Amino acid sequence: MGYVCLNFVPAGFTFAASGMFQALGNTWPALYSTASRLILFAVPVIWLAGQSDFEIEQIWVFSVATVYCQAMISYLLLRREMNKKLVYTSEVSMPSPVRN
């Protein structure tokens, strides 16, 4: 069960990224990230479960690997989304002072 603790940090990052997607107004990237983990996890585990030398510990190893993949996918999608939504300018625009 020592593998479970390795999931916490990337899972927390993924949850935070999902919140950022909501804040930016586009939740599709969070869905893509979750779907990618499901596919990356389910397909190999289903195949692995049919093997004669299958051990339950291998599921935990796949879980750790896929949650790190999901965190990386979330990071890349979040960078892309922030570059699309946020505008960076070189000059600082300050509001004019209010004079009485």
N, C-alpha and C positions, 0 to 999 in steps of 0.2 A: 504493500500500500504506500510505499515511499514515492511512487510515481505521481500520486494525486496532487501533492504539494507543488509539483512543477507546473501544473495547469493554472494556478491562481493568478500569477502576474499577467500572462498573456490573455487570460479570460477577462481580467479586469480592464486591460487596455481595450479589448474588443467591445466590452460594454460601454466604456467611455467614448469610443469612436462611434458607436451606434447613437449615443446621445448627441454627439457633434453632428452626425448626419441629420438628425431630427432638427437640431438648431439651425442648420443650413437650409432646411426645407426640402431635402431629398433623402428619403429613406430606402430607395432602391439599392444603393451600394451596401447597406447593412444586410439586406436580403441576399445579395450576391455573395457576400462574405460567409454568411451562415450556410447557404446552399453549397458553397465550395467545400466547407468543412464536412458537411454531411456526406457529400460524394467522396471526398478524400478519405473519410473514415469508414463509411458503410461498405463500399465496394471491396477494399482489401480485407476487412474483417469477415465479411460473408465468405469470401474465397478462403481465407485462412481457417475459418471454423470447419471447413470441409477437409482439411489436411489431417493426416494421421498423427503428426507430432504437434498438434495444437495445444497450447497452454493458455490459461486465462490471463496470465501476466502480459501476454502479447497484446491483448486489447488495451491495457493501460499504456503500453509503449506507443501504440498507434494513436491513442487519445492525446498524449503529450505532443507527439509529432504534428498531428493535425491542428491542435489549438495554436501552436506556434505558426503554422502555415496560415491559419485564419487571421492571426494578429498581423502578420506581414501583409496579407491581402487587404485587411482593413486599413492599415497604415498607408499603403499605396493608393487606395481608393480615396482616403481622406485627404491626402496631399493633392490628388487630382481635383477633388471637389472644392477644396479651399482655393486652389489656384484659379478655378473658374469663377468662384463667387466673390473672392476678395480682390480688391483693386489696390495695387501698390503704386504710389506716385513718388517721384523724386523730390518734389518741392512740398514743403509743409504749408498747408493752408490754414491760416489762423483767421478767426472771425474778426471783423473790425471792432475796435473798442466802442462802447456806447458812451456818447457824450451828452451831457445835459445842457 
